[in-house]
Structure formats: structure tokens, C-alpha cells
Amino acid sequence: MAKRAVYPGTFDPVHFGHLDLMYRACAIFDEVVVGVFDHGRPTKTLLFPVDERVNMIVESLDSLGNLQIMPYGGLTVDFAKSVSAQVIIRGLRVFSDFEFEFRMALANQRLAPEIEVVNLITREEHTFLSSTIIREIASFKGDVSSMVPPNVAVALETRFDGHEPGYFIESQSLRD
């Protein structure tokens, strides 16, 4: 039986750290489904609609035969079950990520004990990256070209074009 993993996230926007985890997951698992979360939490405003986020990921990746990208809503464990995944992949950048991911893994284990959670440690060069930081830099017209693929940099520039610098600053940063 093929091992299928789900890598969930908002990917708003996708950055080089996300893409690195996707490539690495594809080397470990037979099939990887990137689940792009299709619902904004009340405390988190999304910059790009789900269809744009899906397209940005597709355009950012070289062809990977064992990777699918699809939107989803609701609980991640329910999405994982719907695509017959045995594993949920999450990334860890810094120590503070561990507590959040540990609690989330325990909750998911309670909801779906048959699904394992695998945390991949980010590569050192990506430890500072988060979509929140990238959105903030881009909103002030900063250069994010070393953090995101060219198509994402263009999408960010287009999104913020004509707006006052810093207009899209979130009131609360969440892990992304």
C-alpha cells in the first residue's frame, strides 16, 4: 500500500521554506497532497483567495509526479481521511513552533488516532521565513525576492500596488 501524506497550510503566500518541505516530503512518501486551507480564521485575514494560493504553488514547483495540490476546509484530520492519507506533515522552524505543533498533534491524535503526524525540521536558511513576515515586508514595498519564487513576488507586488505602505498589517500573528 502506498504511503500518502497530507501537508496542510494556508500558504498565504507560499515561500521557499514551504516548497522545500514539499520536495522533501515527496522524497519520503509515495504520494503527497498539499492541502491549501480554504477558510480564514476570524483572527487571521488572508491576503490571497484559495484559488490564487493553489495556482501560486503549482506555478512555483517543478513537476512532481507524486504531488497533488488541492483546497480544503474544515478539520485537517477530516481532509486527511478524505484523501486516504496515513500521515500529516508539519514543519518546525524554531523552538516556539514545537509547543503549538505538539498540542495540535495531540488534538489530531485524539480525533484520528490512525493518522500519524510527522514534523520535518526546516533547513537553516529558511528558519526566519513565515508568510506573515513576507506579507509585512511586501506591504511596505520591501524586496521579498530571496524569500519567495518569482511568480509569488510578482503577485505580492501586484496585490500591494496602489496601497499605502503597511496597509495590510495583521493585528495578531499566528504560526504560518
Secondary structure as UniProt FT lines:
FT   STRAND          4..9
FT   TURN            12..13
FT   HELIX           16..28
FT   STRAND          31..37
FT   TURN            42..43
FT   HELIX           50..60
FT   TURN            65..66
FT   STRAND          67..72
FT   HELIX           76..82
FT   TURN            83..84
FT   STRAND          87..92
FT   HELIX           95..111
FT   TURN            113..114
FT   STRAND          116..121
FT   HELIX           124..126
FT   TURN            127..128
FT   HELIX           131..139
FT   TURN            140..141
FT   TURN            145..147
FT   HELIX           150..160
FT   TURN            161..162
FT   TURN            165..166
//
